[in-house]
Amino acid sequence: MSEQSAPTPPAATPPAAPALPASLAAAWGLRERPTKGPKRTLSLERIVEAAVRVAAEEGLPAVSIGRVAKELGSSPMSLYRYFATKDELLALMVDAAYGRPVPPPAVVDGAAEGWRAGLARWATSARARLHANPWALSIPVSGPPMTPNQMYWLEDGLVSLRGTGLAEQEKLSVILLISGYVRNDAKLAADMGAGIAAAVAAGATVQEALDSYGATLALLIDPQRLPNVHAAITAGALSDDDALEGEFTFGLDRILDGVEVLIRQRSA
């Protein structure tokens, strides 16, 4: 009886590439400008710029397809040739808020930028972009970054980690950790800043608004029941404007200290 060979299994079919939203494809330059119908006076860039203006001047809740169309002197239907949903527009607004990252200096004091200085520059620059566009903090993160500028930011962060000995997944985890810290700090600063701005609008100075907070807590906090909170209040830790600003650097340094320990472990 002849021995029969086992049938060869069919080759695995590679997964089909997901369909990209038209706006994302256009942002990456993978989709040509619409050509059907009358000559277009709009562009993806103009629409996003108009939406950012509305958000900056009137707040994020004011951003709608209709409001952006009015800003451009166009009809809402004309915008839907570029965006299928408002969420696509919001994603590209965030991308515009970040812009391209600040390029690293080629040489610092005669040497290339180190990983720690690079990540500090990365975090400080990202924080500055969010401070300049606080409305972007109200747009929830619905997935991993996919837009062009965000990927350039990711590339810049990963460049700083070259040569550290970290695995690729660890590098991504470091960037995710720092970006989360930056976003949380910027959101806290924006929320607190709104409260201080309201007090300033009522006639107080920034320092007076902070002092008022500390004085109010001093009336509420019993030193016997909450001795450590009371100690912080009486030391002025909660009403020092410079100390509040220094919180970002303090937290970032502690994160980078932890990354440094990990790098040493990997290179041991």
Rosetta silent file (secondary structure, phi, psi, omega in degrees, C-alpha in Angstrom):
SEQUENCE: MSEQSAPTPPAATPPAAPALPASLAAAWGLRERPTKGPKRTLSLERIVEAAVRVAAEEGLPAVSIGRVAKELGSSPMSLYRYFATKDELLALMVDAAYGRPVPPPAVVDGAAEGWRAGLARWATSARARLHANPWALSIPVSGPPMTPNQMYWLEDGLVSLRGTGLAEQEKLSVILLISGYVRNDAKLAADMGAGIAAAVAAGATVQEALDSYGATLALLIDPQRLPNVHAAITAGALSDDDALEGEFTFGLDRILDGVEVLIRQRSA
SCORE:     score description
SCORE:     0.000 S_00000001
   1 L     0.000  125.561 -176.255    0.000    0.000    0.000 S_00000001
   2 L   -76.071  142.469 -179.985    1.572    3.322   -1.065 S_00000001
   3 L   -82.119  130.206 -178.404    2.056    5.971    1.535 S_00000001
   4 L   -98.623  135.748  177.650    0.088    9.148    0.798 S_00000001
   5 L   -78.113  148.788  179.712    1.474   12.560    1.706 S_00000001
   6 L   -66.458  142.364  179.172   -0.637   14.889    3.800 S_00000001
   7 L   -62.179  141.616  178.992   -2.419   17.584    1.780 S_00000001
   8 L   -74.212  125.160 -179.882   -0.690   20.939    1.741 S_00000001
   9 L   -65.228  146.696  179.092   -2.703   23.470    3.752 S_00000001
  10 L   -63.365  147.385  178.731   -3.857   26.507    1.787 S_00000001
  11 L   -63.450  139.487  179.934   -1.729   29.612    2.136 S_00000001
  12 L   -66.179  136.369  178.411   -2.996   32.003    4.758 S_00000001
  13 L   -83.508  122.719  179.938   -4.783   34.987    3.326 S_00000001
  14 L   -63.022  145.291 -179.766   -3.251   38.216    4.614 S_00000001
  15 L   -62.263  140.763  179.500   -5.728   40.441    6.465 S_00000001
  16 L   -69.233  140.924  178.062   -7.290   43.095    4.314 S_00000001
  17 L   -66.800  135.241  179.950   -6.112   46.614    4.976 S_00000001
  18 L   -65.954  149.853  177.867   -8.785   48.618    6.794 S_00000001
  19 L   -73.027  125.963  179.881  -10.524   51.332    4.853 S_00000001
  20 L   -81.987  140.453  169.974   -9.121   54.710    5.856 S_00000001
  21 L   -57.221  142.712 -177.604  -11.453   57.633    6.505 S_00000001
  22 H   -57.163  -37.642 -178.608  -11.193   60.020    3.586 S_00000001
  23 H   -66.598  -39.058  179.218  -10.052   62.850    5.850 S_00000001
  24 H   -67.967  -42.450  177.807   -7.207   60.766    7.318 S_00000001
  25 H   -61.541  -40.283  179.497   -6.082   59.626    3.879 S_00000001
  26 H   -67.637  -37.520  179.361   -6.116   63.239    2.676 S_00000001
  27 H   -62.819  -32.055  178.664   -4.145   64.401    5.733 S_00000001
  28 L   -89.099    1.113 -179.938   -1.434   61.898    4.834 S_00000001
  29 L    76.264   22.118 -178.489   -1.509   62.939    1.185 S_00000001
  30 L   -98.733    2.371 -177.783   -2.929   59.597    0.069 S_00000001
  31 L  -136.193  131.664 -179.138   -6.101   60.996   -1.456 S_00000001
  32 L   -74.858  158.476  177.639   -6.392   63.515   -4.218 S_00000001
  33 L   -62.086  140.707  179.197   -8.469   66.620   -3.888 S_00000001
  34 L   -53.791  137.541 -177.735  -12.115   66.100   -4.892 S_00000001
  35 L  -116.887  -14.756 -178.995  -12.584   66.744   -8.598 S_00000001
  36 L   -74.791  152.106  176.518  -16.300   66.143   -9.160 S_00000001
  37 L    78.873 -166.792 -177.941  -18.681   69.052   -9.358 S_00000001
  38 L   -67.190  163.810 -179.111  -17.777   72.742   -9.492 S_00000001
  39 L   -59.262  131.543 -177.029  -14.282   73.959   -8.698 S_00000001
  40 L   -79.795  137.487  173.286  -13.578   73.687   -4.981 S_00000001
  41 L  -104.796   -8.006  179.506  -12.685   76.778   -2.982 S_00000001
  42 L   -97.425  166.705  172.200  -12.196   74.777    0.203 S_00000001
  43 L  -149.715  161.250  178.269   -9.355   72.547    1.319 S_00000001
  44 H   -56.850  -43.458 -177.905   -8.778   70.223    4.220 S_00000001
  45 H   -63.186  -42.757 -179.250   -6.266   72.651    5.709 S_00000001
  46 H   -64.905  -38.873 -179.618   -8.654   75.628    5.506 S_00000001
  47 H   -65.189  -45.834 -179.598  -11.450   73.695    7.174 S_00000001
  48 H   -64.670  -42.701  178.398   -9.249   72.551   10.051 S_00000001
  49 H   -60.344  -41.303  178.893   -7.821   76.056   10.508 S_00000001
  50 H   -65.705  -41.190  179.488  -11.335   77.510   10.665 S_00000001
  51 H   -63.904  -39.965  178.095  -12.429   74.899   13.207 S_00000001
  52 H   -64.431  -39.831  177.900   -9.400   75.676   15.371 S_00000001
  53 H   -61.127  -44.462 -179.925  -10.243   79.401   15.245 S_00000001
  54 H   -62.343  -44.896 -179.754  -13.786   78.713   16.402 S_00000001
  55 H   -62.303  -41.404 -177.666  -12.554   76.491   19.248 S_00000001
  56 H   -69.438  -36.328 -174.801   -9.984   79.083   20.360 S_00000001
  57 H   -91.105  -31.395 -173.003  -12.398   82.020   20.255 S_00000001
  58 H  -122.460   -6.351 -178.533  -15.699   80.444   21.299 S_00000001
  59 L    96.054  155.294 -176.408  -14.788   77.165   22.969 S_00000001
  60 H   -61.466  -37.613  179.757  -14.939   73.579   21.773 S_00000001
  61 H   -58.365  -22.800 -179.098  -18.731   73.207   22.255 S_00000001
  62 H   -76.593  -14.835 -176.926  -19.200   75.871   19.572 S_00000001
  63 L   -75.986  118.965  174.035  -17.459   73.716   16.963 S_00000001
  64 L  -146.123  163.470  178.703  -19.952   72.096   14.622 S_00000001
  65 H   -59.395  -41.284 -179.996  -20.001   71.413   10.921 S_00000001
  66 H   -64.963  -42.914 -178.893  -22.531   74.206   10.506 S_00000001
  67 H   -67.130  -40.473  179.049  -20.546   76.723   12.551 S_00000001
  68 H   -66.858  -38.434  177.252  -17.285   75.932   10.731 S_00000001
  69 H   -61.431  -40.615  178.233  -19.078   76.196    7.386 S_00000001
  70 H   -64.061  -39.097  178.465  -20.346   79.631    8.403 S_00000001
  71 H   -60.058  -33.644 -177.715  -16.808   80.652    9.370 S_00000001
  72 H   -92.518   -5.627 -176.486  -15.702   79.718    5.856 S_00000001
  73 L    70.425   31.714 -178.139  -18.702   81.231    4.102 S_00000001
  74 L  -124.365  176.621  176.539  -19.698   77.804    2.779 S_00000001
  75 L   -92.135  151.127  178.122  -22.553   75.356    3.164 S_00000001
  76 H   -56.293  -36.755 -178.460  -22.360   72.447    5.636 S_00000001
  77 H   -63.100  -29.725  179.630  -22.740   69.968    2.776 S_00000001
  78 H   -67.165  -29.502  178.756  -19.564   71.290    1.185 S_00000001
  79 H   -74.537  -30.077 -178.464  -17.620   70.279    4.310 S_00000001
  80 L   -70.009   -7.808  171.665  -18.996   66.752    4.225 S_00000001
  81 L   -72.654  -17.802 -177.420  -17.014   66.197    1.030 S_00000001
  82 L  -109.556  -25.686 -178.195  -13.954   66.226    3.281 S_00000001
  83 L  -132.416  132.617  175.811  -15.275   64.732    6.528 S_00000001
  84 L   -82.069  -32.454 -178.602  -17.725   61.912    7.050 S_00000001
  85 L  -139.283  163.280  176.037  -18.203   62.748   10.743 S_00000001
  86 H   -65.413  -32.488 -179.710  -17.436   65.511   13.192 S_00000001
  87 H   -59.715  -35.415  177.417  -15.089   63.127   15.040 S_00000001
  88 H   -64.328  -39.907  177.974  -12.800   63.088   12.001 S_00000001
  89 H   -65.007  -43.063 -179.785  -12.638   66.879   12.113 S_00000001
  90 H   -61.317  -40.140  179.973  -11.894   66.846   15.849 S_00000001
  91 H   -61.542  -41.281 -179.974   -9.027   64.390   15.335 S_00000001
  92 H   -76.759  -23.873  172.689   -7.378   66.657   12.773 S_00000001
  93 H   -65.663  -43.335  176.878   -7.966   69.690   15.001 S_00000001
  94 H   -62.239  -41.822  178.898   -5.929   67.996   17.730 S_00000001
  95 H   -59.985  -40.882  178.776   -3.279   67.170   15.156 S_00000001
  96 H   -68.364  -35.113  179.789   -3.146   70.837   14.148 S_00000001
  97 H   -62.997  -39.346  178.506   -2.929   71.917   17.792 S_00000001
  98 H   -74.282  -38.786 -175.601    0.218   69.858   18.287 S_00000001
  99 L    62.121 -166.436  176.999    1.808   70.793   14.965 S_00000001
 100 L   -81.646  146.544  179.536    5.248   69.409   14.216 S_00000001
 101 L   -68.121  157.426  175.871    7.580   68.817   17.187 S_00000001
 102 L   -68.166  124.761 -178.205   10.469   71.116   17.960 S_00000001
 103 L   -65.395  143.985  179.371   13.511   69.574   16.229 S_00000001
 104 L   -70.044  147.737  175.792   16.271   68.427   18.585 S_00000001
 105 L   -66.678  141.924 -178.954   19.465   70.453   18.629 S_00000001
 106 L   -66.366  -39.351 -178.130   22.214   68.790   16.653 S_00000001
 107 L  -141.669  136.282  175.506   24.807   69.484   19.344 S_00000001
 108 E  -124.544  115.018 -178.991   24.506   70.628   22.959 S_00000001
 109 L    53.035   41.184  176.043   27.732   71.773   24.621 S_00000001
 110 L    83.307    2.123 -179.117   29.745   69.819   22.098 S_00000001
 111 E  -134.963  155.931  177.310   27.747   66.584   22.446 S_00000001
 112 L   -67.121  153.128 -179.717   24.595   65.124   20.947 S_00000001
 113 L   -60.724  129.464  177.928   21.403   65.490   22.975 S_00000001
 114 L   -78.090  168.213 -176.177   21.083   62.706   25.558 S_00000001
 115 H   -63.427  -38.125 -177.285   17.958   60.634   26.059 S_00000001
 116 H   -69.490  -45.524  177.613   16.953   62.427   29.253 S_00000001
 117 H   -63.064  -37.443 -179.915   17.356   65.918   27.802 S_00000001
 118 H   -64.869  -43.962 -179.924   15.518   64.770   24.678 S_00000001
 119 H   -70.333  -33.363  176.483   12.514   63.447   26.599 S_00000001
 120 H   -65.403  -43.284  176.333   12.444   66.567   28.792 S_00000001
 121 H   -61.585  -43.678 -179.829   12.399   68.742   25.663 S_00000001
 122 H   -58.621  -49.654 -176.979    9.682   66.513   24.184 S_00000001
 123 H   -66.670  -43.133 -178.814    7.474   66.725   27.266 S_00000001
 124 H   -65.268  -39.440  179.261    7.954   70.468   27.777 S_00000001
 125 H   -67.145  -42.906  179.438    7.190   71.210   24.125 S_00000001
 126 H   -63.576  -39.934  178.434    4.051   69.046   24.124 S_00000001
 127 H   -62.637  -41.337  179.747    2.852   70.744   27.305 S_00000001
 128 H   -62.948  -38.113  178.821    3.383   74.172   25.735 S_00000001
 129 H   -65.393  -39.046  179.701    1.263   73.185   22.708 S_00000001
 130 H   -71.213  -35.457  175.971   -1.562   72.044   24.990 S_00000001
 131 H   -64.298  -35.146  179.610   -1.340   75.216   27.051 S_00000001
 132 H   -75.286  -21.597 -178.470   -1.661   77.208   23.832 S_00000001
 133 L  -132.833   65.429 -174.219   -4.678   75.137   22.755 S_00000001
 134 H   -61.928  -23.270  178.282   -6.518   74.143   25.963 S_00000001
 135 H   -60.621  -27.629 -178.541   -9.667   73.245   24.014 S_00000001
 136 H   -64.583  -24.985 -179.256   -7.796   70.194   22.682 S_00000001
 137 H   -70.510  -17.830  179.951   -7.802   68.715   26.198 S_00000001
 138 H   -87.353   -4.660  177.392  -11.592   68.403   26.050 S_00000001
 139 L   -90.823  114.857 -176.252  -11.430   66.069   23.043 S_00000001
 140 L   -64.810  149.205  175.113  -11.282   62.497   24.401 S_00000001
 141 L   -80.385  113.252 -173.908   -8.553   60.149   23.273 S_00000001
 142 L  -102.834   -0.025 -179.099  -10.479   57.521   21.301 S_00000001
 143 L   175.161  179.371  178.909   -7.588   55.395   20.059 S_00000001
 144 L   -66.206  158.447 -178.341   -3.864   55.248   19.298 S_00000001
 145 L   -64.254  138.723  179.156   -2.333   58.133   17.331 S_00000001
 146 L  -136.956  -15.085 -176.329   -2.844   57.956   13.579 S_00000001
 147 L   -82.244  158.317 -170.757   -2.652   61.513   12.301 S_00000001
 148 H   -57.139  -53.121 -176.105    0.555   62.869   10.709 S_00000001
 149 H   -62.788  -38.304  178.951    1.749   65.351   13.341 S_00000001
 150 H   -63.561  -35.637  177.795    1.092   62.936   16.188 S_00000001
 151 H   -70.950  -32.154  174.335    3.207   60.316   14.455 S_00000001
 152 H   -66.235  -36.810  175.649    6.017   62.854   14.042 S_00000001
 153 H   -64.152  -42.648  178.149    5.813   63.471   17.794 S_00000001
 154 H   -61.690  -43.459  178.657    6.012   59.730   18.407 S_00000001
 155 H   -59.686  -43.725 -178.591    9.019   59.491   16.099 S_00000001
 156 H   -63.308  -41.020  178.483   10.744   62.349   17.933 S_00000001
 157 H   -65.453  -40.623 -179.591   10.197   60.681   21.303 S_00000001
 158 H   -69.105  -32.458  176.574   11.511   57.351   20.064 S_00000001
 159 H   -58.718  -38.827 -179.468   14.583   59.022   18.579 S_00000001
 160 H   -64.565  -24.025 -176.381   15.512   60.170   22.088 S_00000001
 161 L   -96.026    3.460  176.588   15.445   56.558   23.290 S_00000001
 162 L   -63.092  140.621  177.007   17.779   55.188   20.635 S_00000001
 163 L    78.087    5.372 -179.880   20.801   53.487   22.105 S_00000001
 164 L   -84.135  -14.347 -177.042   19.250   53.109   25.564 S_00000001
 165 L    85.935   -0.427  178.811   19.034   49.316   25.309 S_00000001
 166 L   -76.189  148.470  174.215   15.284   49.352   25.892 S_00000001
 167 L   -69.947  159.252 -177.220   13.090   46.997   23.866 S_00000001
 168 H   -59.259  -40.333  178.731   10.837   48.614   21.278 S_00000001
 169 H   -64.619  -36.581  178.434    7.735   47.922   23.389 S_00000001
 170 H   -66.760  -37.846  177.330    9.446   49.498   26.397 S_00000001
 171 H   -61.191  -45.593  178.572   10.254   52.609   24.374 S_00000001
 172 H   -62.199  -38.664 -179.916    6.612   52.949   23.371 S_00000001
 173 H   -65.024  -37.051  177.395    5.572   52.448   26.990 S_00000001
 174 H   -63.663  -45.165  179.299    7.903   55.246   28.086 S_00000001
 175 H   -63.540  -41.242  178.285    6.401   57.638   25.543 S_00000001
 176 H   -62.508  -41.842  178.997    2.872   56.649   26.585 S_00000001
 177 H   -61.447  -46.685 -177.116    3.737   57.231   30.244 S_00000001
 178 H   -70.215  -40.593 -179.604    5.188   60.681   29.601 S_00000001
 179 H   -64.866  -36.521  176.535    2.424   61.755   27.204 S_00000001
 180 H   -65.364  -40.190  177.818   -0.194   60.755   29.775 S_00000001
 181 H   -64.232  -44.010 -179.921    1.600   62.759   32.436 S_00000001
 182 H   -60.928  -46.172 -178.312    1.853   65.798   30.147 S_00000001
 183 H   -64.265  -42.164 -179.619   -1.827   65.646   29.249 S_00000001
 184 H   -64.937  -42.023  179.330   -2.914   65.251   32.881 S_00000001
 185 H   -64.360  -43.372 -179.824   -0.734   68.161   33.996 S_00000001
 186 H   -65.089  -38.617  178.910   -2.013   70.396   31.198 S_00000001
 187 H   -66.034  -43.088  178.295   -5.637   69.487   31.986 S_00000001
 188 H   -62.614  -43.167  179.584   -5.156   70.228   35.683 S_00000001
 189 H   -64.022  -39.787  179.659   -3.477   73.544   34.872 S_00000001
 190 H   -66.048  -42.580 -179.024   -6.293   74.485   32.475 S_00000001
 191 H   -66.910  -44.901  178.844   -9.006   73.632   34.994 S_00000001
 192 H   -67.528  -37.117  178.678   -7.301   75.467   37.841 S_00000001
 193 H   -62.683  -34.220  178.145   -6.493   78.355   35.552 S_00000001
 194 H   -64.646  -39.944  178.553  -10.171   78.747   34.695 S_00000001
 195 H   -67.434  -41.501  178.803  -11.013   79.084   38.378 S_00000001
 196 H   -67.157  -37.598  179.002   -8.234   81.586   38.978 S_00000001
 197 H   -62.036  -37.091  178.231   -9.267   83.532   35.867 S_00000001
 198 H   -64.447  -39.624  178.751  -12.786   83.847   37.273 S_00000001
 199 H   -68.050  -39.456  178.644  -11.383   85.287   40.510 S_00000001
 200 H   -65.167  -38.712  177.984   -9.149   87.686   38.576 S_00000001
 201 H   -62.635  -27.234  179.334  -12.140   88.780   36.496 S_00000001
 202 L   -84.129   -1.743  174.624  -13.872   89.638   39.763 S_00000001
 203 L   116.418   -3.230 -178.947  -10.989   91.943   40.692 S_00000001
 204 L   -89.370  159.759  171.270   -8.475   89.735   42.523 S_00000001
 205 L   -87.408  168.380  178.581   -4.863   89.116   41.592 S_00000001
 206 H   -60.580  -44.397 -179.431   -3.567   85.602   40.929 S_00000001
 207 H   -65.083  -38.725  178.061   -1.745   85.558   44.273 S_00000001
 208 H   -63.622  -37.430  178.086   -4.842   86.813   46.090 S_00000001
 209 H   -64.609  -41.057  178.051   -6.891   84.010   44.523 S_00000001
 210 H   -68.091  -41.345  178.767   -4.356   81.426   45.729 S_00000001
 211 H   -62.738  -37.728  179.764   -4.151   83.014   49.179 S_00000001
 212 H   -62.989  -39.305  178.137   -7.940   82.934   49.429 S_00000001
 213 H   -62.003  -47.842  179.493   -7.910   79.192   48.737 S_00000001
 214 H   -63.415  -40.683  179.991   -5.346   78.583   51.462 S_00000001
 215 H   -65.798  -38.508  178.906   -7.154   80.824   53.932 S_00000001
 216 H   -64.340  -43.829  178.429  -10.460   79.065   53.293 S_00000001
 217 H   -64.823  -35.589  179.890   -8.901   75.654   53.879 S_00000001
 218 H   -61.389  -31.457  177.764   -7.244   76.935   57.054 S_00000001
 219 H   -74.614  -27.506 -174.122  -10.720   77.666   58.432 S_00000001
 220 H   -92.626  -29.770 -171.741  -11.971   74.193   57.499 S_00000001
 221 L   -86.844  123.491  175.545   -9.047   71.945   58.406 S_00000001
 222 L   -87.444  119.539 -177.707   -8.768   70.749   62.003 S_00000001
 223 L   -63.445  -19.905  178.082   -5.071   70.247   62.840 S_00000001
 224 L   -78.760  -36.800 -178.058   -5.976   67.407   65.192 S_00000001
 225 L   -86.293  -35.658 -178.319   -7.907   65.431   62.611 S_00000001
 226 L  -129.635   66.889 -173.284   -5.817   66.284   59.531 S_00000001
 227 H   -63.676  -34.703 -176.944   -2.414   67.269   60.899 S_00000001
 228 H   -75.454  -37.425  174.915   -0.450   66.701   57.690 S_00000001
 229 H   -64.883  -41.231  179.800   -2.838   68.683   55.508 S_00000001
 230 H   -62.529  -38.737  179.384   -2.785   71.454   58.103 S_00000001
 231 H   -64.211  -39.891  178.468    1.016   71.485   58.057 S_00000001
 232 H   -65.168  -39.932 -179.019    1.029   71.897   54.272 S_00000001
 233 H   -66.713  -48.570 -177.862   -1.469   74.749   54.470 S_00000001
 234 H   -66.360  -24.191  176.636    0.345   76.648   57.216 S_00000001
 235 L   -79.471   -7.512 -179.813    3.607   76.253   55.283 S_00000001
 236 L    79.569   15.123 -176.080    1.963   77.997   52.304 S_00000001
 237 L   -66.642  -25.120 -177.537    2.492   75.007   50.011 S_00000001
 238 L   -95.849    1.407 -179.171   -0.977   75.358   48.493 S_00000001
 239 L  -127.720   19.096  179.172   -0.770   79.086   47.806 S_00000001
 240 L   -99.923  108.727 -177.817    2.667   79.370   46.201 S_00000001
 241 H   -61.944  -40.361  179.396    2.263   80.158   42.505 S_00000001
 242 H   -64.778  -38.779  179.886    5.920   79.318   41.774 S_00000001
 243 H   -65.483  -37.811  178.807    5.585   75.962   43.548 S_00000001
 244 H   -63.486  -41.196  178.613    2.531   75.083   41.478 S_00000001
 245 H   -66.563  -34.646 -179.703    4.438   75.771   38.267 S_00000001
 246 H   -72.725  -11.495  179.974    7.342   73.689   39.541 S_00000001
 247 H   -60.593  -35.257 -178.646    5.083   70.661   40.004 S_00000001
 248 H   -64.281  -48.398 -179.852    5.453   69.758   36.339 S_00000001
 249 H   -63.743  -40.204  179.291    9.241   69.669   36.474 S_00000001
 250 H   -59.503  -50.005 -178.636    9.171   67.777   39.761 S_00000001
 251 H   -65.825  -40.754  179.907    6.873   65.059   38.403 S_00000001
 252 H   -64.086  -41.454  178.468    8.704   64.792   35.084 S_00000001
 253 H   -61.269  -37.781 -179.671   12.046   64.402   36.850 S_00000001
 254 H   -68.655  -36.525  176.483   10.658   61.562   38.970 S_00000001
 255 H   -64.722  -46.110 -178.824    9.395   59.772   35.851 S_00000001
 256 H   -67.063  -30.626  173.555   12.734   60.171   34.124 S_00000001
 257 H   -60.031  -42.923  178.997   14.491   58.902   37.258 S_00000001
 258 H   -65.736  -39.883  177.360   12.459   55.706   36.931 S_00000001
 259 H   -63.316  -37.891  179.260   13.283   55.397   33.231 S_00000001
 260 H   -63.270  -39.874  176.447   16.953   55.809   34.083 S_00000001
 261 H   -61.263  -42.755  179.468   16.760   52.909   36.525 S_00000001
 262 H   -63.378  -42.359  179.592   15.179   50.756   33.798 S_00000001
 263 H   -62.850  -40.921  178.380   17.873   51.695   31.290 S_00000001
 264 H   -63.817  -38.751  178.565   20.589   50.779   33.791 S_00000001
 265 H   -63.863  -40.730 -178.275   18.928   47.427   34.395 S_00000001
 266 H   -71.168  -28.930 -178.450   18.792   46.678   30.666 S_00000001
 267 H   -93.865   -2.796 -179.492   22.434   47.617   30.126 S_00000001
 268 L   -70.532    0.000    0.000   23.735   45.719   33.182 S_00000001
